[in-house]
């Protein structure tokens, strides 16, 4: 099925600089940019609001049912009311730290930084930390943390059901970010060279075995992956420096390219909406909605 651009953010409303991250929650799209702003958009990319969240780049966003979390190179993690973008609190402020990635799962907020520390907040209270590697990207699946930096992927069991944080590294693979989950069964990341897509099982019993990889999935570095499960099919979207957004179907041990689109921008982030639409953000503040026909 072909891809097409349904709409774009108006030039008068867009971020002043690059869009670094996107998150879709409760029918709205949230974006974080290099100028430190968070913006919120309707499904058709009408601007609904904005906040000057940070003094420097917004690197990542995460959300619970009522709270939006953001992190930045300014050393802070902040929380905002999801509906109004009103500041709720500064979760943490560390002057010499860059927080690169956030993830919210099952009542816990996970934060990864440039020093390789993974910090965990449980039910709004700081719970503990562990040291891995500098965390460029992250996903959490039932308290299994998938973290990546420039050379390796770490799979770590993070136990948050006791009084103190406990953890154990289960597996390490060669690879780099971006990284994404595809339902509960698969996860995907990128080769160290940045152009191959590698797909593994999300299963401890099979030792998270590799099931397939796509050599030369993109001609240039891949910056964004977004995976999901649609109609019992594992679907993956990718984008990067070549300005291409590609849709992949994972069928047993094969990955097939189903369609490709020139987004006319370097792609930094991709998220999937709840009605089959795709959103991509990139350089110079551009955000597009992509329809899967």
HELIX and SHEET records of a PDB file:
HELIX    1   1 UNK A  283  UNK A  285  5                                   3    
SHEET    1   A 4 UNK A   3  UNK A   8  0                                        
SHEET    2   A 4 UNK A 287  UNK A 292 -1                                        
SHEET    3   A 4 UNK A 278  UNK A 282 -1                                        
SHEET    4   A 4 UNK A 267  UNK A 272 -1                                        
SHEET    1   B 4 UNK A  19  UNK A  25  0                                        
SHEET    2   B 4 UNK A  28  UNK A  33 -1                                        
SHEET    3   B 4 UNK A  37  UNK A  41 -1                                        
SHEET    4   B 4 UNK A  47  UNK A  52 -1                                        
SHEET    1   C 4 UNK A  58  UNK A  63  0                                        
SHEET    2   C 4 UNK A  67  UNK A  72 -1                                        
SHEET    3   C 4 UNK A  76  UNK A  81 -1                                        
SHEET    4   C 4 UNK A  87  UNK A  93 -1                                        
SHEET    1   D 4 UNK A  99  UNK A 105  0                                        
SHEET    2   D 4 UNK A 108  UNK A 113 -1                                        
SHEET    3   D 4 UNK A 117  UNK A 122 -1                                        
SHEET    4   D 4 UNK A 125  UNK A 131 -1                                        
SHEET    1   E 4 UNK A 137  UNK A 141  0                                        
SHEET    2   E 4 UNK A 144  UNK A 148 -1                                        
SHEET    3   E 4 UNK A 152  UNK A 159 -1                                        
SHEET    4   E 4 UNK A 166  UNK A 174 -1                                        
SHEET    1   F 4 UNK A 176  UNK A 182  0                                        
SHEET    2   F 4 UNK A 186  UNK A 190 -1                                        
SHEET    3   F 4 UNK A 197  UNK A 201 -1                                        
SHEET    4   F 4 UNK A 210  UNK A 214 -1                                        
SHEET    1   G 4 UNK A 222  UNK A 230  0                                        
SHEET    2   G 4 UNK A 233  UNK A 240 -1                                        
SHEET    3   G 4 UNK A 244  UNK A 251 -1                                        
SHEET    4   G 4 UNK A 254  UNK A 262 -1                                        
END                                                                             
